[in-house]
Structures are given as structure tokens and as C-alpha cells.
Amino acid sequence: MAIKFQYNKTSLQQLEKQLKVRVRTLPIIKNKESALRIEVKRCKTEAVELEKTLESQIQTYEAMFALWNEFDSSLIKISDVHLGIKKIAGVRVPLLENIDFEIKQYSLFNTPKWYADGIYLLKGLTHTAIEREFVLAKLNLLEHARKKTTQKVNLFEKVQIPGYQDALRKIKRFMEDEENLSKSSQKIMKSHQERRKEVDA
């Protein structure tokens, strides 16, 4: 990325300001990137653990597969999912706070004993599956933010800061050269004037 500038003091001051902002901001962005990196790693671990939990719950469900034909699936349904939002290193991510289940009344005497266990198992299975979806959504958001932050760090570190430093060097050299030329021309003018005075005298 070529930085546009002019060879004057105003441009020099503007570039110095821009460079200061980037140098000051870089450590903050680096901290954000490392925080996001840690959070992504934690989130991946959480997703793997939830996957294992879900698998074991599904196996428990399948172990009772023959009984599920008798089960009245209208007994349990999700009435509400309570969501929250949490900020992690400046990134807003969804948070599963709670799931409300609606369980219909059923006769304890006329239904098989395992119905209570079945309802408990379905609640656990549903909760884990929904929580896993939230963790995966959170992981996607954090991963996206981490990639963007890494790009910004690279942009500042490898492109903009060196670019501004290079532009400042060029302006300073140009201004020094201009000053030297001005001094040299003044010396030449002075020596010409002194020669004229000598000739005239």
C-alpha cells in the first residue's frame, strides 16, 4: 500500500500523527488477537466436550430404542429458549442462558415407570444439542473476529508502520536536501556579491 504524501512540513506532521496512532494501537490489537486466540481454543475444547456428551446421550437414547415406540412425544416440548449476549474481547457472542420445557401432566399409574427417566433423558439431550449449536455459533464469530484482527495486526506491522516510516524518511531527506541547497545558494550569492564589491572598489 503506497502512502500518499507531499514534500512539506504539513504532510510530515500528518504522517507523524498517523504513525503515532498506529504504533500506539498495535499493542492493543495484538492483545485482542491473543485474547481471541485463547477464547477460540477454549471454545473448540468446549465444542468437542459437548459433542462427546451428546454422543453418549444419543447412545443412552438408542439403548432404550424399543421403548420409545410407546413413548408419547407430545408430553414434552420446548416452550422458550433464553438468550443472552456476552462480549469477549470486544466481540458480541450469543449465550444460552436457559431452556424452558413444557411438560404435560401424565398419569404416574397408567404410564410405564421409565417415562420420568425418558423425559429427563430427552431434556438432557435437547439441552446439550442446543448448547452445542450456541457454542458452534460462538466459535464461528470468534474465529472470524480473530482472522480480521490478525489481518489488522499484519497490516499495521508489515505494511502501514514501515510505509509511514519510509515516507517520513523521504520527506525529511528532501527537506534536508532543500535546506542544504538553499544554504549553498546563499553562500554562492554572498561570494558573488563580495567579488562584485571587490571589482567595484
C-alpha positions as a Markdown table, in Angstrom:
| # | Residue | x | y | z |
|---|---|---|---|---|
| 1 | Met | 0.0 | 0.0 | 0.0 |
| 2 | Ala | 1.6 | 3.2 | -1.2 |
| 3 | Ile | 1.2 | 6.1 | 1.3 |
| 4 | Lys | 0.4 | 9.4 | -0.4 |
| 5 | Phe | 2.3 | 12.4 | 0.8 |
| 6 | Gln | 3.8 | 15.7 | -0.2 |
| 7 | Tyr | 7.2 | 17.0 | 0.4 |
| 8 | Asn | 6.3 | 19.7 | 3.0 |
| 9 | Lys | 6.0 | 20.2 | 6.8 |
| 10 | Thr | 2.2 | 19.8 | 6.9 |
| 11 | Ser | 2.4 | 16.4 | 5.2 |
| 12 | Leu | 5.3 | 15.5 | 7.6 |
| 13 | Gln | 3.2 | 16.4 | 10.7 |
| 14 | Gln | 0.2 | 14.5 | 9.4 |
| 15 | Leu | 2.3 | 11.4 | 8.7 |
| 16 | Glu | 3.9 | 11.6 | 12.1 |
| 17 | Lys | 0.4 | 11.7 | 13.7 |
| 18 | Gln | -0.8 | 8.7 | 11.7 |
| 19 | Leu | 2.4 | 6.8 | 12.6 |
| 20 | Lys | 1.9 | 7.6 | 16.3 |
| 21 | Val | -1.7 | 6.4 | 16.3 |
| 22 | Arg | -0.7 | 3.1 | 14.6 |
| 23 | Val | 2.3 | 2.5 | 17.0 |
| 24 | Arg | 0.1 | 3.2 | 20.0 |
| 25 | Thr | -2.8 | 1.0 | 18.7 |
| 26 | Leu | -0.7 | -2.0 | 17.6 |
| 27 | Pro | -0.1 | -3.5 | 21.2 |
| 28 | Ile | -3.9 | -3.2 | 21.9 |
| 29 | Ile | -4.8 | -5.0 | 18.7 |
| 30 | Lys | -2.1 | -7.7 | 19.5 |
| 31 | Asn | -3.6 | -8.2 | 22.9 |
| 32 | Lys | -7.1 | -8.5 | 21.4 |
| 33 | Glu | -5.8 | -11.1 | 18.9 |
| 34 | Ser | -4.1 | -13.2 | 21.6 |
| 35 | Ala | -7.3 | -13.0 | 23.8 |
| 36 | Leu | -9.4 | -14.1 | 20.8 |
| 37 | Arg | -6.9 | -16.9 | 20.0 |
| 38 | Ile | -7.2 | -18.2 | 23.6 |
| 39 | Glu | -11.0 | -17.9 | 23.5 |
| 40 | Val | -11.2 | -19.8 | 20.2 |
| 41 | Lys | -9.1 | -22.6 | 21.6 |
| 42 | Arg | -11.3 | -22.8 | 24.7 |
| 43 | Cys | -14.4 | -22.7 | 22.6 |
| 44 | Lys | -13.1 | -25.6 | 20.4 |
| 45 | Thr | -12.4 | -27.7 | 23.5 |
| 46 | Glu | -15.9 | -26.9 | 24.8 |
| 47 | Ala | -17.4 | -27.9 | 21.4 |
| 48 | Val | -15.5 | -31.3 | 21.5 |
| 49 | Glu | -16.7 | -32.0 | 25.0 |
| 50 | Leu | -20.3 | -31.2 | 24.2 |
| 51 | Glu | -20.0 | -33.5 | 21.1 |
| 52 | Lys | -18.8 | -36.3 | 23.3 |
| 53 | Thr | -21.6 | -35.7 | 25.8 |
| 54 | Leu | -24.2 | -35.6 | 23.0 |
| 55 | Glu | -22.8 | -38.9 | 21.6 |
| 56 | Ser | -23.1 | -40.6 | 25.0 |
| 57 | Gln | -26.6 | -39.2 | 25.5 |
| 58 | Ile | -27.6 | -40.5 | 22.0 |
| 59 | Gln | -26.2 | -43.9 | 22.9 |
| 60 | Thr | -28.3 | -44.0 | 26.1 |
| 61 | Tyr | -31.3 | -43.0 | 24.0 |
| 62 | Glu | -30.6 | -45.7 | 21.4 |
| 63 | Ala | -30.3 | -48.3 | 24.2 |
| 64 | Met | -33.9 | -47.6 | 25.1 |
| 65 | Phe | -34.9 | -47.5 | 21.4 |
| 66 | Ala | -37.5 | -50.3 | 21.6 |
| 67 | Leu | -39.3 | -48.5 | 24.4 |
| 68 | Trp | -39.5 | -45.1 | 22.5 |
| 69 | Asn | -42.3 | -46.5 | 20.3 |
| 70 | Glu | -44.5 | -46.5 | 23.4 |
| 71 | Phe | -43.5 | -43.0 | 24.5 |
| 72 | Asp | -45.9 | -40.1 | 24.0 |
| 73 | Ser | -43.7 | -37.5 | 22.4 |
| 74 | Ser | -46.4 | -34.8 | 22.9 |
| 75 | Leu | -45.6 | -34.9 | 26.7 |
| 76 | Ile | -42.6 | -32.7 | 26.4 |
| 77 | Lys | -41.8 | -29.6 | 24.2 |
| 78 | Ile | -39.6 | -26.6 | 24.4 |
| 79 | Ser | -41.6 | -23.5 | 25.4 |
| 80 | Asp | -38.8 | -21.0 | 25.4 |
| 81 | Val | -35.0 | -20.6 | 24.9 |
| 82 | His | -33.5 | -17.7 | 26.9 |
| 83 | Leu | -30.7 | -16.0 | 25.1 |
| 84 | Gly | -28.0 | -13.7 | 26.4 |
| 85 | Ile | -25.2 | -11.8 | 24.8 |
| 86 | Lys | -21.6 | -11.7 | 26.1 |
| 87 | Lys | -18.7 | -9.6 | 24.9 |
| 88 | Ile | -15.5 | -11.5 | 24.5 |
| 89 | Ala | -12.5 | -9.2 | 23.6 |
| 90 | Gly | -15.0 | -6.7 | 22.0 |
| 91 | Val | -16.9 | -9.4 | 20.1 |
| 92 | Arg | -20.6 | -9.9 | 20.9 |
| 93 | Val | -21.4 | -13.6 | 21.1 |
| 94 | Pro | -24.7 | -15.4 | 21.8 |
| 95 | Leu | -25.1 | -17.1 | 25.1 |
| 96 | Leu | -27.6 | -19.8 | 26.1 |
| 97 | Glu | -28.9 | -18.9 | 29.5 |
| 98 | Asn | -31.7 | -21.3 | 30.0 |
| 99 | Ile | -34.2 | -23.6 | 28.2 |
| 100 | Asp | -37.8 | -23.8 | 29.4 |
| 101 | Phe | -39.6 | -27.1 | 28.8 |
| 102 | Glu | -43.3 | -27.6 | 28.9 |
| 103 | Ile | -44.2 | -31.0 | 30.3 |
| 104 | Lys | -47.8 | -32.1 | 30.1 |
| 105 | Gln | -49.5 | -33.8 | 33.0 |
| 106 | Tyr | -49.5 | -37.6 | 32.7 |
| 107 | Ser | -50.7 | -40.3 | 35.0 |
| 108 | Leu | -48.0 | -42.0 | 37.0 |
| 109 | Phe | -50.2 | -45.1 | 37.4 |
| 110 | Asn | -51.3 | -45.6 | 33.8 |
| 111 | Thr | -47.9 | -44.9 | 32.1 |
| 112 | Pro | -44.7 | -47.0 | 32.3 |
| 113 | Lys | -42.3 | -46.2 | 35.1 |
| 114 | Trp | -39.5 | -45.2 | 32.7 |
| 115 | Tyr | -41.5 | -42.2 | 31.4 |
| 116 | Ala | -39.9 | -40.0 | 34.0 |
| 117 | Asp | -36.5 | -41.2 | 33.0 |
| 118 | Gly | -37.4 | -40.7 | 29.3 |
| 119 | Ile | -38.4 | -37.1 | 29.9 |
| 120 | Tyr | -35.2 | -36.5 | 31.9 |
| 121 | Leu | -33.2 | -38.1 | 29.1 |
| 122 | Leu | -34.9 | -36.0 | 26.4 |
| 123 | Lys | -34.4 | -32.8 | 28.3 |
| 124 | Gly | -30.7 | -33.5 | 28.7 |
| 125 | Leu | -30.4 | -34.5 | 25.0 |
| 126 | Thr | -32.2 | -31.4 | 23.8 |
| 127 | His | -30.2 | -29.1 | 26.2 |
| 128 | Thr | -26.9 | -30.5 | 25.0 |
| 129 | Ala | -27.8 | -30.2 | 21.3 |
| 130 | Ile | -29.0 | -26.6 | 21.6 |
| 131 | Glu | -25.9 | -25.7 | 23.8 |
| 132 | Arg | -23.7 | -27.3 | 21.1 |
| 133 | Glu | -25.3 | -25.1 | 18.4 |
| 134 | Phe | -24.6 | -22.0 | 20.5 |
| 135 | Val | -21.0 | -22.9 | 21.1 |
| 136 | Leu | -20.5 | -23.5 | 17.4 |
| 137 | Ala | -22.1 | -20.2 | 16.6 |
| 138 | Lys | -19.9 | -18.5 | 19.2 |
| 139 | Leu | -16.8 | -20.3 | 17.7 |
| 140 | Asn | -17.6 | -19.1 | 14.2 |
| 141 | Leu | -18.0 | -15.5 | 15.4 |
| 142 | Leu | -14.8 | -15.6 | 17.4 |
| 143 | Glu | -12.8 | -17.3 | 14.6 |
| 144 | His | -14.0 | -14.6 | 12.1 |
| 145 | Ala | -13.0 | -11.8 | 14.6 |
| 146 | Arg | -9.7 | -13.4 | 15.2 |
| 147 | Lys | -8.9 | -13.6 | 11.5 |
| 148 | Lys | -9.9 | -10.0 | 11.0 |
| 149 | Thr | -7.7 | -8.9 | 14.0 |
| 150 | Thr | -4.8 | -10.9 | 12.7 |
| 151 | Gln | -5.1 | -9.2 | 9.3 |
| 152 | Lys | -5.2 | -5.8 | 11.0 |
| 153 | Val | -2.1 | -6.7 | 13.1 |
| 154 | Asn | -0.3 | -7.8 | 9.9 |
| 155 | Leu | -1.4 | -4.6 | 8.0 |
| 156 | Phe | -0.1 | -2.4 | 10.8 |
| 157 | Glu | 3.1 | -4.3 | 11.4 |
| 158 | Lys | 4.2 | -5.2 | 7.9 |
| 159 | Val | 2.6 | -2.5 | 5.7 |
| 160 | Gln | 1.4 | 0.7 | 7.3 |
| 161 | Ile | 4.0 | 1.3 | 10.0 |
| 162 | Pro | 7.0 | 0.6 | 7.7 |
| 163 | Gly | 5.3 | 2.6 | 5.0 |
| 164 | Tyr | 4.8 | 5.7 | 7.2 |
| 165 | Gln | 8.4 | 5.4 | 8.5 |
| 166 | Asp | 9.7 | 5.2 | 4.9 |
| 167 | Ala | 7.6 | 8.2 | 3.8 |
| 168 | Leu | 8.8 | 10.2 | 6.8 |
| 169 | Arg | 12.4 | 9.4 | 5.9 |
| 170 | Lys | 11.9 | 10.5 | 2.3 |
| 171 | Ile | 10.3 | 13.8 | 3.4 |
| 172 | Lys | 13.0 | 14.5 | 6.0 |
| 173 | Arg | 15.8 | 13.8 | 3.4 |
| 174 | Phe | 14.0 | 16.0 | 0.8 |
| 175 | Met | 13.7 | 18.9 | 3.3 |
| 176 | Glu | 17.3 | 18.5 | 4.5 |
| 177 | Asp | 18.5 | 18.5 | 0.8 |
| 178 | Glu | 16.4 | 21.5 | 0.1 |
| 179 | Glu | 17.8 | 23.3 | 3.2 |
| 180 | Asn | 21.3 | 22.4 | 2.1 |
| 181 | Leu | 20.7 | 23.7 | -1.4 |
| 182 | Ser | 19.3 | 26.9 | 0.0 |
| 183 | Lys | 22.3 | 27.4 | 2.2 |
| 184 | Ser | 24.7 | 26.6 | -0.6 |
| 185 | Ser | 22.9 | 29.0 | -3.0 |
| 186 | Gln | 23.1 | 31.7 | -0.2 |
| 187 | Lys | 26.8 | 31.1 | 0.1 |
| 188 | Ile | 27.3 | 31.3 | -3.6 |
| 189 | Met | 25.3 | 34.5 | -3.8 |
| 190 | Lys | 27.3 | 36.0 | -0.9 |
| 191 | Ser | 30.6 | 35.2 | -2.6 |
| 192 | His | 29.4 | 36.7 | -5.9 |
| 193 | Gln | 28.4 | 39.9 | -4.1 |
| 194 | Glu | 31.8 | 40.0 | -2.3 |
| 195 | Arg | 33.6 | 39.6 | -5.7 |
| 196 | Arg | 31.5 | 42.4 | -7.2 |
| 197 | Lys | 32.3 | 44.7 | -4.3 |
| 198 | Glu | 36.0 | 43.9 | -4.8 |
| 199 | Val | 35.8 | 44.6 | -8.5 |
| 200 | Asp | 33.9 | 47.8 | -7.9 |
| 201 | Ala | 36.3 | 49.0 | -5.3 |
